[in-house]
Amino acid sequence: MGQRRRSGPRRQSQSVVVVVAVLLATAACAAAQLSQSYYASTCPNVEALVRGAVTQKLKETFNAAPGTLRLFFHDCFVRGCDASVLIAGPDDEHSAGADTTLSPDALDLITRAKAAVDADAQCANKVSCADILALAARDVVSQAGGPYYQVELGRLDGKVGTRAVVKHSLPGAAFDLDQLNKLFATNGLTQTDMIALSGGHTIGVTHCDKFVRRLYQFKGAAPQYSPPMNLAFLRQMRQTCPLSYSPTTVAMLDAVTPNKFDNGYFQTLQQLKGLLASDQVLFADRRSRATVNYFAANQTAFFDAFVAAITKLGRVGVKTAAGSDAEIRRVCTKVN
């Protein structure tokens, strides 16, 4: 009898290689179509207009800074960077999964920025919400003390949201390193990109329900909830989030410099003071620990890696040609 054909790991491996190759080719194509000078002739003041709206909003509340950065990340990981996260309607993304805690201040910031852009007669209805969100994310990082970088532009807006895919498109608070790497890889991002983008947690807060399992011994708790935690920090967090915690209670992701975009996040991981299991695992797992140590010791290296990673993030699933699912929306945070 002839040898039986095997269809197991090798065929699966070949499929993975094909998927990754397609993702890389798509990202390269998107990068080629995007341009830092995309609005040079149609709306030359777009960056100043968005920056002005960001500056004014941050004067009112710093909450808009981490909220806007998170909004950009969530948008890009669900359907690509097309501002679909901003659409309100029967299938809206921001009423599903982790998107339900997206910042109202961030949504307000994008609304204001779009209004400021469209108030300029030369720019009215020419700049996409997706590009405004990308610019605003850069500006909140910069104004919080982080790096200033050039933003690639030319994205069109998606017309629809898809709430059903939100849960499966975003990292969970209890993800281990393998889960994080797998999810980021599907978006063309490396482990180093993932760790650098996780550094965005140097500003912002998280709700008790995202880490309370790490504070108390729950019967049958999954092992991924238990990266090590500094004992004094554990006791402190139990005071912040008792068993009877309020759903609105939050804690700083970087309690040392919560309003400054710096490398303090990585230093908290070294001290075993990461709130989310998915954060602390970056130091707990030997495969990622060296990068955490490097960024903790060298802020410039972190900033450089963050800029490279968020630039790649901004290319995920972009729409650059008008079609049935792409346009420049007149408004960002409601249905046209």
Secondary structure, 3 states (H helix, E strand, C coil): CCCCCCCCHHHHHHHHHHHHHHHHHHHHHHHHHCECCCCCCCCCCHHHHHHHHHHHHHHHCCCHHHHHHHHHHHHHHCCCCCCHHHCCCCCCHHHCHHHHHCCHHHHHHHHHHHHHHHCCCCCCCCCCHHHHHHHHHHHHHHHCCCCCCCCCECCEECCCCCHHHHHHHCCCCCCCHHHHHHHHHCCCCCHHHHHHHHHHHHCCEEEHHHCHHHCCCCCCCCHHHCCCCCHHHHHHHHHHCCCCCCCCCEEECCCCCCCCCCCHHHHHHHCCCCCCHHHHHHHHCHHHHHHHHHHHHCHHHHHHHHHHHHHHHCCCCCECCCECCEECCCCCCCCC
